Amino acid sequence: MLTATEAKKLYDESGAEVQNYLDTVVEPLVTDTAKKGQRSCHINIDTIETFENLSTKITPLQYGVLKKLEELGYRCSISLKGLPYVPRGLADDDGNGPKHTNYGFNIHW
């Protein structure tokens, strides 16, 4: 029987999770954007608080997707998008609270 570590290593090497994300999320958006005559798109991943470091929030899946897109010839990066805002559920009565900023994949072809 495989250990959990060995099973995880085999899973990571298979690239199935990255390929599934590319097939279900990235490909439809890139296809739709290209048909509209545009040469880039943004896929929102999550938000980050004002004083957090973006490099600590990137998961192995996101890093794998980034590398796979680069292998396919796309120029791709993970970066912040838009202005900081206070999420609806975290705002006090005056609208103040912890500021968040969206981040995601910027894909260019």
C-alpha positions, 0 to 999 in steps of 0.5 A, a space after each residue: 500500500 502506498 503511503 499518503 506522501 507517495 500518493 500525493 507525489 503521484 497526484 502532483 506529478 500527474 498534473 490532473 488538477 491543473 489540467 482540469 482547471 485549465 479545461 473548465 475555467 481558463 479555456 472557456 474564458 480565453 476562447 470567449 475573450 478571443 472571439 470578442 477580439 480581445 488579446 487578454 483576460 483576467 481570472 479572479 482567484 481570491 482577495 488579499 488583505 492590505 498588509 498580506 504578502 501575495 507570494 504567500 497566498 499563491 497555492 501550488 495549483 495556481 503556480 502549476 496553472 501559471 507554469 502550464 500557461 507559460 508552456 503553452 505560449 501565453 504571457 501570464 502573471 498573478 497580480 493584484 487587480 482593482 482598488 482596495 475595498 471593504 467586503 460587505 460582511 466585514 464593514 462596520 456601521 460606518 462602512 469601515 473595516 479591513 481593506 481587501 484587493 482582488 488578485 488573479 491571473 492576467 493572461 495575454 496572447 
